[in-house]
Amino acid sequence: MAVNKPTGDNARKGAVKKRSQTKTTLGGASAFTKRDKASGEFMGVKKPAKGKKAAKKFKGVRLEKKATKKKKAKKS
């Protein structure tokens, strides 16, 4: 289980289990969306700060792997 103690050091001890995050776009800027792994429900979005193009990640939440596209073989 992830805990935020000791207070004041701005660090998390351990990973957040049962959640993942994925990189998304929000109005042309990149954002991170947090998701519950059991239900698949989207829980929150971290938006970029004003004037920035990218948002920071959620602390301690694992990243989902990007889906890779398979290339089709050309027929000659």
Legacy VTK file of the C-alpha trace (Angstrom):
# vtk DataFile Version 3.0
C-alpha trace
ASCII
DATASET POLYDATA
POINTS 76 float
0.000 0.000 0.000
1.278 3.479 -0.814
1.649 5.945 2.031
2.685 9.582 2.073
4.587 9.532 5.408
6.742 11.171 6.655
4.970 14.420 5.952
6.913 17.274 4.448
9.357 15.280 2.305
7.051 15.346 -0.783
7.663 11.655 -1.528
5.523 8.541 -1.718
6.704 5.272 -0.201
5.698 2.353 -2.451
3.610 2.092 -5.590
-0.093 2.781 -6.012
-1.608 -0.630 -6.725
-4.721 -1.342 -8.786
-4.285 1.843 -10.837
-2.528 2.789 -14.039
-2.084 5.924 -16.129
-1.927 6.587 -19.824
-0.839 9.586 -21.868
-3.681 11.363 -23.694
-4.226 14.596 -25.558
-6.466 17.311 -24.187
-7.092 20.302 -26.409
-3.861 19.803 -28.321
-1.710 19.423 -25.181
-0.583 16.153 -23.618
-2.242 15.060 -20.377
-2.225 11.967 -18.155
-5.394 10.012 -17.328
-5.556 7.766 -14.255
-7.551 4.524 -14.520
-8.816 1.846 -12.122
-7.419 -1.515 -13.251
-10.315 -3.634 -11.932
-13.269 -1.739 -13.424
-11.487 0.207 -16.197
-13.129 3.414 -14.951
-11.271 6.666 -15.593
-10.590 8.349 -12.266
-8.841 11.617 -12.966
-6.930 13.732 -15.464
-3.780 15.723 -14.865
-3.905 18.762 -17.107
-0.905 20.860 -18.119
-0.306 24.109 -16.255
-1.290 27.349 -17.972
1.037 28.122 -20.842
2.572 24.612 -20.817
2.238 21.953 -23.506
2.634 18.862 -21.298
1.339 17.727 -17.915
3.275 15.973 -15.167
2.615 12.300 -14.370
0.699 11.020 -11.351
3.161 10.100 -8.584
3.633 6.376 -7.986
1.092 5.201 -10.587
2.357 2.763 -13.207
2.238 3.647 -16.908
0.230 1.531 -19.318
2.112 0.187 -22.282
1.300 1.778 -25.613
-0.474 -0.416 -28.129
1.819 -1.114 -31.048
0.542 -1.213 -34.595
1.547 -4.147 -36.734
2.801 -3.250 -40.167
1.185 -4.989 -43.093
3.500 -6.814 -45.425
3.487 -5.453 -48.974
2.402 -7.844 -51.667
4.742 -7.839 -54.646
LINES 1 77
76 0 1 2 3 4 5 6 7 8 9 10 11 12 13 14 15 16 17 18 19 20 21 22 23 24 25 26 27 28 29 30 31 32 33 34 35 36 37 38 39 40 41 42 43 44 45 46 47 48 49 50 51 52 53 54 55 56 57 58 59 60 61 62 63 64 65 66 67 68 69 70 71 72 73 74 75
